[in-house]
Amino acid sequence: MSAHPRIRPGALAAAVCTALLGTVLASPAAHAAGSSPHRHTLSGSRPGYATAGADAGAIPADQRLTARLYLGSRDPVGLAAFLRQVTDPHSPRYRHFLTPAAYQRRFALGPAEHRAVADWLTRAGLTVTRDTAHYVDVSGPERAVRQALGSPIHHYRTARGTVSAPSGDLSVPSSLGTEVVAVSGLSAPAAAHPQSHRTTTPLHPPHPRPSGTTVADDAGAVCSPSFGGTPATGLPTAYGATPTYAPCPYVPAQLRHAYGAGGAHATGKGTTIAIVDAYGSPTMPADADRYARATGDRPFRPGQYRQRVTPKDWNVGSACAPPASWAGEEALDVDMAHGLAPDARVLYMGADSCLDADLMDTEATVIDHRLADSISNSWAEIIHSAPGHLTPDLVNAWNLLFEQAAAEGIGVYFAAGDCGDSSPGAAETGVNCDPKTTAAQADFPSGSPWVTSVGGTTLALDRHGNYAWETSMGDELSVLTDGTSAARASASRASGKAWGPLPGVFAFGGGGGAGDFPQPWYQRGRTPARGHGTPARRTTPDVAMEGDGALPVLVGLTDGGAFQLVGFGGTSAATPAFAALQADAQQETGHPLGFANPLLYALGGSPVFRDVTDHPAAAGTGPLTVVRDYGPSPTAQAPSDDQQRYVLYALGRDYGLHAVPGYDDATGLGSPSPAYLRWMRRTGGIPR
């Protein structure tokens, strides 16, 4: 969760059209501590930016610092063995989950271990300010930190200013080698950003239209009732054909029909979905109820929606997008969770910021008290960046938290990201990319082997509202090269006006690819082999659902004091939708599903998944394109405003990732078909 500027869920068209127009040396003390046979090194605890060339000098020995030490497991080997048994659908111990209390007794550190950690820190001159099941907070002078953790703390020059960091990997006494797994707070904080984008102007009204009709919103924007249903005859041709207007944003009833949810036994009844985001909207759940009524669904029943948000404790700063920017993310997550599992309880957990410490606290609250059967997370970050803030030891702390969730039967779902392979090439034009990326990579925590990574697809419905096809979520964009409006389109053709550039530039695509972890057992033999001599890695996503910014879902939120119905796209839409589908599946089986991946991969290649490809046969042989009409500009009709009204999307063109037959790094195992929930009901969710 690198501390980079958050990409605000703003107008996708405006952002893209604007773009179209226009080695490391440790100190002797650290080296001695890390290499001592009496010390255990926390490998990777020094961030990548802490290089000798960037060193701006040591922090004064008497300067007061704070740090958080994340605690490990008392029996990591036993935990690994237990997790294999409890998550493998072919194991006799499958789904024999632990209660939170049983997990604490069996695998968490006990009082004696906590005392040992506290005594060590106190002897070094630090003060323990908080001691929890997951971490110990301390404060004290730099000299005490150096004494306890074996490395001086220096200042370092980075592209984002001067920040502090250990000058070498931190270490702990060898007797505490499993008790402490990570340290945070001594370097620049890592932070996450939401994986969603607001992609349309407000649309009114939102209801799906009868087939054969053309829909225009109050501002004059045109959308189609189905894919290909309304030709954009007033606009230039593209890729050798007349483009069509994009379908109107999808509402939950359409998604339920496409994926087989919402039947009598597939409403999520008896389950709880937790949603973890940063901050919180002051108008939830009223917005969700208003949205449900507007889209023909039922509002929350009394007590069905709960939230934990503490604005007085919010940590608002430059590392995170402002709280208001997360309101759309919250609305999207809640609307999709409720829309695809209308009888499930929804618990919104608003972290006090997008920083790791706050997000981990919030995630841990759900897990420690088993407040939900599943946790939907529509935020992400990258590991490899310059400067890099997400250190390997902090990643280890995250993974231990996800292992606890798996032990307790909680499914954890993360958005795979909206930047294709998250490479520098994708970041050149991608609107939800981290510009500091240094390599193609799977996003994190989506890439953890203990979470389910949810990718995105582009869903097409036919004129009857039925599923037609899906392709990978990947958009290349073009705009009208001269600001031509629809009213002048016929005249412009004569003068050679056209879309440009063609092909378009990459703007938006589902995340995925190989990550930083060895291939987990459940992916062996089920994902493509890598090159000779290349170690097999954990690859993402695991599954995928509709989330394209070109064909967005409708969301309701209060923005600027007024309630609006707007289109949002991203794997942020797919993730709560799949978590909701899992709530439906739990209702069908009558049992908690827990960590989903082993079962999902055991079902890979069966009819329960639709195999999504870049070139779906059902779509025909022509180009997959749509024109999104964003409506006339509310400001003066300057050429740049007109150019941003119409955006041409070429679909199925993810950056660096390709959807091919079978498992792939763009859509994983594919999207769930209606057979998925039927299979769950028939089998109880256990392969025969």
Secondary structure, 3 states (H helix, E strand, C coil): CCCCCCCCCCCHHHHHHHHHHCCCCCCHHHHHHHHCCCEEECCCCCCCCCCHHHEEEECCCCCEEEEEEEECECCHHHHHHHHHHHHCCCCCCCCCCCCHHHHHHHCECCHHHHHHHHHHHHHCCCEEEEECCCEEEEEEEHHHHHHHHCCCEEEEEECCEEEEEECCCCEEEHHHCCCEEEEECCCCCCECEECCEECCCCCCCCCCCCCCCCEECCCCCEEECCCCCCECCCCCCECCECCEECECCECHHHHHHHHCCCCCCCCCCCCEEEEEEECCCCCCCHHHHHHHHHCCCCCCCCCCEEEECCHHHCCCCCCCCCHHHHHHHHHHHHHHHHHHCCCCEEEEEEECCCEHHHHHHHHHHHHHCCCCCEEEECEEECCCECCCCCCHHHHHHHHHHHHHHHHCCCEEEEECCCECCCCHHHHCCCCCCCCCECCCCCCECCCCCCCEEEEEEEEEECCCCCEEEEEECEEEEEEECCCCCHHHHHHHHHCCCCEEEEEEEEEEECCCEEEEEECCHHHCCCCCCCCCCCCCEEEECCEEEECCCCCCEEEEEEECCEEEEEEEECHHHHHHHHHHHHHHHHHHHCCCCCCCHHHHHHCCCCCCEECCCCCCHHHCCCCCEEEEECCCCCCCCCHHHHHCCEEEEECCCCCCCCCCCCCECCCECCEECHHHHHHHHHHCCCCC
